[in-house]
Amino acid sequence: MGHIEKNLDRLQQEIHAAAHRSGRKPEEVRLIAVTKNVSIASIEEAIAAGVTTVGENRVQELKNKIHQIHTPVQWHMIGTLQSNKVKYIYDKVDLIHSLDRISLAMAIQKYARLLGRPISCLVEVNVAQEDSKEGLKVEEVPAFLRQVSQLEGIAVQGLMTMAPYTEKPEEVRWVFQRLRELSHEVTESNFNGVTMKELSMGMSNDFKIAVEEGSTMVRVGTAIFGEP
């Protein structure tokens, strides 16, 4: 068993344990393998070991890798997406995690018309209001979703956040709690075309806390592939 397969096995065990601790079913949590700066060979090894969803941060890297990897997997765009780059990925990804402004929503709407179906997105929320990160403030989300709900080409399926990096993940539990609370608030608002079935939160250093707080998607790179 190679180190990637070993890492994936350990991660799945830790996800299962975290889900059980919070009274959840492990199958409610999807592992997204983050492949920024990861070689094609390593990605293929991870897919052979059971990875079914791959997340990329950069449009160009996603385009290149999709052409080189022929095993069927889901591709997610998890990084910041510029409006003028939507045209390169709209028909290649199953989910965009980083919707955070109306100009981007309008660009996605344009290409959804070409597809003939809505494009699935998550709204990115900067819960901790870090200057170094993108995303809406918590209080901006309802008004933003009210606007997005008027666009037929976007299917909002949930929320995404990144917690501040810390050596003590317990310190950022509140970030995941607040995103979960926000998802409940949005559900009660009953916006057209908006569901809250997904919470994309948790990375290599804090995914166990995120799962305990309701994450349905954890975005893990280093804990699978090691340092790039």
ChimeraX attribute file (.defattr): number of C-alpha atoms within 10 A of each C-alpha:
attribute: neighborCount
match mode: 1-to-1
recipient: residues
	/A:1	7
	/A:2	9
	/A:3	13
	/A:4	19
	/A:5	19
	/A:6	12
	/A:7	18
	/A:8	21
	/A:9	14
	/A:10	14
	/A:11	19
	/A:12	15
	/A:13	13
	/A:14	16
	/A:15	24
	/A:16	19
	/A:17	18
	/A:18	22
	/A:19	24
	/A:20	14
	/A:21	13
	/A:22	13
	/A:23	10
	/A:24	17
	/A:25	14
	/A:26	18
	/A:27	11
	/A:28	14
	/A:29	21
	/A:30	19
	/A:31	22
	/A:32	23
	/A:33	27
	/A:34	26
	/A:35	25
	/A:36	17
	/A:37	13
	/A:38	18
	/A:39	13
	/A:40	15
	/A:41	10
	/A:42	14
	/A:43	21
	/A:44	16
	/A:45	17
	/A:46	22
	/A:47	20
	/A:48	12
	/A:49	16
	/A:50	12
	/A:51	19
	/A:52	17
	/A:53	18
	/A:54	25
	/A:55	25
	/A:56	24
	/A:57	19
	/A:58	17
	/A:59	18
	/A:60	12
	/A:61	14
	/A:62	22
	/A:63	15
	/A:64	11
	/A:65	16
	/A:66	16
	/A:67	8
	/A:68	10
	/A:69	14
	/A:70	9
	/A:71	11
	/A:72	10
	/A:73	15
	/A:74	15
	/A:75	21
	/A:76	23
	/A:77	24
	/A:78	24
	/A:79	18
	/A:80	18
	/A:81	19
	/A:82	13
	/A:83	15
	/A:84	11
	/A:85	15
	/A:86	19
	/A:87	13
	/A:88	13
	/A:89	19
	/A:90	21
	/A:91	13
	/A:92	15
	/A:93	21
	/A:94	17
	/A:95	20
	/A:96	27
	/A:97	27
	/A:98	25
	/A:99	27
	/A:100	23
	/A:101	15
	/A:102	14
	/A:103	13
	/A:104	18
	/A:105	19
	/A:106	16
	/A:107	18
	/A:108	26
	/A:109	22
	/A:110	17
	/A:111	19
	/A:112	19
	/A:113	13
	/A:114	12
	/A:115	13
	/A:116	9
	/A:117	14
	/A:118	19
	/A:119	23
	/A:120	19
	/A:121	25
	/A:122	26
	/A:123	24
	/A:124	27
	/A:125	25
	/A:126	23
	/A:127	24
	/A:128	18
	/A:129	15
	/A:130	13
	/A:131	8
	/A:132	7
	/A:133	16
	/A:134	18
	/A:135	23
	/A:136	20
	/A:137	15
	/A:138	16
	/A:139	11
	/A:140	12
	/A:141	20
	/A:142	15
	/A:143	10
	/A:144	15
	/A:145	21
	/A:146	16
	/A:147	13
	/A:148	24
	/A:149	18
	/A:150	12
	/A:151	18
	/A:152	15
	/A:153	25
	/A:154	23
	/A:155	21
	/A:156	27
	/A:157	20
	/A:158	24
	/A:159	27
	/A:160	26
	/A:161	25
	/A:162	23
	/A:163	23
	/A:164	17
	/A:165	12
	/A:166	11
	/A:167	8
	/A:168	10
	/A:169	17
	/A:170	12
	/A:171	14
	/A:172	18
	/A:173	17
	/A:174	16
	/A:175	20
	/A:176	27
	/A:177	18
	/A:178	15
	/A:179	25
	/A:180	22
	/A:181	13
	/A:182	20
	/A:183	20
	/A:184	12
	/A:185	13
	/A:186	20
	/A:187	15
	/A:188	9
	/A:189	13
	/A:190	13
	/A:191	17
	/A:192	15
	/A:193	17
	/A:194	21
	/A:195	17
	/A:196	18
	/A:197	12
	/A:198	22
	/A:199	27
	/A:200	28
	/A:201	26
	/A:202	25
	/A:203	24
	/A:204	15
	/A:205	15
	/A:206	24
	/A:207	23
	/A:208	24
	/A:209	25
	/A:210	30
	/A:211	30
	/A:212	20
	/A:213	25
	/A:214	22
	/A:215	26
	/A:216	20
	/A:217	21
	/A:218	24
	/A:219	23
	/A:220	23
	/A:221	21
	/A:222	18
	/A:223	17
	/A:224	23
	/A:225	22
	/A:226	11
	/A:227	9
	/A:228	10
